[in-house]
Amino acid sequence: MSDLQAVTIPLKDIARIQIYLNSPRKTLSAIKKATGADYLLNGTLYNMRTGAVNCHLKADGRVIAKPGYSVFGYAWDRGGDISMRVLPGDAANYIACTPLIIDGQKSVKPTYDPGQGGRRGRSAIGIKDGRLALYCTRDGGSMARTPEKLRDDLYSAGWDSAVMLDGGGSSQCDFVGKKITSTRKVQHLILVYLHKGESHTEPEGEKPMVEINAYSKKADGTKKLSTNFKVSEFACKDGSDAVLVAPRLVMVLQSIRSHFGKAVTINSAYRTPAYNAKVGGAAQSQHCYGTAADITVSGVSAAQVAAYARSIMPDWGGVGVYARQGFTHVDVRETRSDWTE
């Protein structure tokens, strides 16, 4: 039984990174079976008695914990766009705990609670050579480390940035079947899903012959496009100012919002071609034209959202169901196209 598991994953291979809220509490193996995630790793610190999360955490647009300080952590919208940033922020997902390496430099004195000190099982997330890096050691095993020793090990291994997560009895992982197990059912985990093949991703398509409006995120960000949507929600996640949005797409999303009567979170809408390539989007993706959005509806499955979207676009538009990743792709192309990840 190994006391250490570590892996790096090319960002282009990542379909989604999910903060999985473990309620009701399940074991690591049960979560793996239920979700089909390829990589699972425990998350950040939480109060074992109340379940309250201690460090910055946001999942699918919902802020779980927002302490009154700023700190370096990891933020992303889909997964392949993950990077170290100052938290809190406006990304759909983020997680923080104890930064160990920032911009290739070791933290001189890592900040952590005394209860995190000593030699313990450790877990960490980071970036190494443009790849997502995950690390986990068994509590009480030969690879138990102090935070400072963990920092030094990851730095020596070439990590460009790193954040220490929860440790001790919470330290657990499943990296494509290679595991560190624990009896503790942690409050939340980081789940990584890989692309499963281009035949199940968004089909390429021409620019639709529909109206597409251009906005400035800075000047028009708060402008309402419908009852429940504004310009900034459609902006590219790379921070660029230009925003392309098709009014027909807004109409479809508003119909979905009104039908379910629940919040619709736009995980990804307009993308610049460069950003689309970075996150592994299909060539000529509808996202690049401002005619597509990847969405989640609170309390509604991806398949249910897709079924309703198809009912209002019976012979046109693209609808993709990403059940494992938990979102639905909707676009307003002129021909009908359906797919499932």
N, C-alpha and C positions, 0 to 999 in steps of 0.2 A: 504494500500500500504506500503510494508516494506521499511525501510530506509537502511537495511543491508542485504546482501546476502554473504554467505561464504560456501565453500565446500572443501572437500578433496577427492581425487580420487586415488585408488590403481594404481601404475605405471603399473602393469601387465595388467590392463584393458584398457590401452591406446593404440590405434592403431596408432595414429598420432597426433602430435601437429604442427599446421600450423601458420606461420605469414601471415595473410591475408592482402594483399595490396588493400585498398579500392578505386579502380579506375576503372570506374567512381564512385564517392561517392554514397554510398547507406546507408540506415538506418540499424540499428541492426536487425530489424525484416526481412528486405529484404535479408540480408546476411544469416540469419538463414534459410530462405526458400530456397535460392539458393544453399546453401552448405550442409544442413542437419547436420551441426556440433552439437555435444551434449552440449558443453560449449563454450560460447563466452565471451570475456573480452577485453576492450579497451587496447591499447598498451602503448608505451612510448611517450615522449614529441615530439612535432613537431611544426613548425612554421605555425600558422593558416592562414597566408596570402599567403605564398609560398608553403606550404606543405612539406618543407624540414624537415627531421627528425633530432633531436638534439642529441640523445644518440645513443650508439652502437646498430645496428640492422642489422641482416642478415636473409634472407629468401630463403630457398631452394637453398643454395649455392651462392646466389647473395648478395653482401654487399650493403646495403641500406645507412648506415651511419657509418663512422669510424672516430670519433673525435680523436684528438691527445693526448689521455691519456688512461691509463688502469684502469679498474674498475671491481668489482665483479658483475656478472650478471648470467643469466641462458643460458645454451647451450645444444643442443641436435641434433641428426640426424633424428631419427624417432619420438620419443616422450617418450617412456618408459625409455630411457637412459638419461633423463633430469637431470642436476645437476648444482649446483652453481660452476662457474669457473671464472678465471680472463679473461676478454675480452679486445681486440678481440682475436679470436682463429680460429681453422680450422674446427670446427663443421659446419654442413650444415645450422644450424639455431642458432641464439642467440639474446638476448634482455637484455638491461640494463636500469637503470635510477638511483634511489637512494637506495643503499644497507642499510637495516635497521638492519638485523641480519645476522651474518657471523659465521659459525661453532658453533652455539648455543650461541653466545655472542652478546649482543646489541651493535650497533654502538654508540659510546659515543656522537658524534656530527655529525648527518647525514648531508651530503652535498647536498644542493639543491638551485635552483635559488630563489631569493626573491619572485618572482611571484607565487611560489609553497607554500609559507608560509600561516599561518593563518588557520582557521577552514574551511575545504572544504570537498566535497565528495572525497573519496580516493579509489584507486584500488591497489592491490598488488598480486604478485605471489610468491610462496615459496614452501618449502618442510617441511612436518610435519609427523614424524613417518614413513618415507619411502613412503609417499603419496604426490602427487601433491596437493598443496593448492592454492585456488583462493579466492579473497576477493574483495568486492565492496560495497561502500556506496553512498547514494544519495547526490548530492550537495544541500546544504541548509537544509538538513534533520537533525533529532535529532542525527544521528550518524556521522555527519561531525567531522573531527579530524584534529589536527595539525600533521605534520610528526612525531614529537616526541611522541605524544599520540598514533598514529597508531603503531609505533614501540613498545611501551610498551604493548599495547593491544595484538599484535601478539606474543610477547615474553611470556606474561602471558598465552596465549592460547596454548603454547607449540610448536610454530613453530621453527624448527631447523635452518632455513635460510629464508630470506625474502628480496624482492626488491619492493619498492614503484614504481608504474607506474604513468602515467598521472592521473590527478585528476580534480577537479572542474567540469565544464560543460562537460568534456570528460568522466567522470566516468560513465560507463554503462556496463551491463552484461546481459546474459541470461544463467542461469545454469539449464538446462533441464526444461525450462519453468518458473523458478523463476527469475524475472527480476528487474533490476534497469534501467530505461529508461532516455533518454536525447534527446533533439532535435538536438544535434550536430552530424554531420556525420564525424567521426574521420578518420584520414589518414590510419590507419591500426589497426588490432585487433589480438588477440591470439585466435585461434580456436582449440578445443580439440575434437577428434573423438574417440569413444570407439570401441573395438572389438565387432562385431555383431554375433559371433558364430563360433565355430571351423569348421563347415561344409563349410565355405566360405574362409578359410585360406589355405595356402600352404599345399597340400597333402604330407604326409611323403613319403620318397623314399630312396632307397638304394644308396650307393656310385656309381656313374656312372663309367663305364669302359672306361674312357677317360683320356688322359694325364693331369696331374695336376702338376704344377711347384711350388716349394717353394722358397720364396725370404725373404730377410731381409728389413724391412722398412727403417732402418737406413742406411744400405749399398747400397740398390738397389732402394730406393724410387724414384729417378729421372729417372730410367731406363725406356725407352719407350718400350711398348709391342706392339704398333701399331702406326699408324700415329697420332692418337689423344688421346691415353691412356697411362698412366704410372703406375708403380707399386703402388705408394702411394695412388692412387685413390681406390685401392681394399683392403686396409688395414682395419683391424678390428677397430671399433671406440672406443674400450677400451684402446687403446694406446699400445697394445702388438706389438712386433717387427716382429714376423713371419707372412708371408702373403702367402696364397695359392691361386693360380689362374690357371684356366683351359684355355689353349690357344684357345680352341673352343669357350669359352665364350667371350674372347676378339674379336674373329673373328665376332661373332654375333653382339656385341656392335658396332664394327667399321662399320659393314654393315648398322646398324641403323643410325649411325652418318652420313655416306656418303649418305644414301638415303634421309634423311630429310635436310641435309646440315645445321643443327643447333646443338648447344652445347648439349651434353648429360651429365647430372649430375648423378653421382653414389651416391645415398643416403646411400646404404648399400650393401656391397659385402661379402668378407670373414668375418665370425664370429667365434670366439672361442666358444666351446660348452657352457661355462659359460656365455659369453655375450649373446649368442642366447637365453638362458633360461631367462636371465635378461630382455630382451626386449619382451619376450612372443612369440618367434619364435616357429614354429612347431618342434616337436621331429624329429630328423634325417633330419633337414632342409638342402636343397642343399647349403645354405650359409656356412654351417660348412665344406663342402668339397672344397670350392673355385670354385663352379660351378654355382653360382647364383648372380644376381645383381638386386637391386631395383633401377629403373632409372626414371628420368624425362627428357623430351626433350622440350627445350624452345619453347613455342608457339604451342605445339602439345598435343592433349588430350591423356590420358592414353589408351583409346580405340583405337585410331589411331596407337599408338606405338605398342600395342598388335597385331593389325591386320597385321602390316608389319612383326613383329617378327614371327608370325605364318606362314606367307607366305614363309619365308626362312627356317622354320623348320616344314614342312608340316606333318611329321609323327613321330616327336621326340621333346623333349624339353618341359619345363613347361612355361606356360604364364599365369600370374595372373593380372587381371585388378582391380585396387583399385581406382575407379573413384572419390569417395568422398575425398580420401586422396591425389589424384592427382599424383599417380605414377604407374608404371608397373613393375611387377616382371618377370624376364626372367632367365631361367636356361637351362642347356644343358643335362638333364637327357636323358636316352636312349629311354624311352617310352613317348608318348604324354600325356600331362596333362594340362587341362584348368580349370580355376576357376575365379569367380568374387566376390569381397568383397561387 
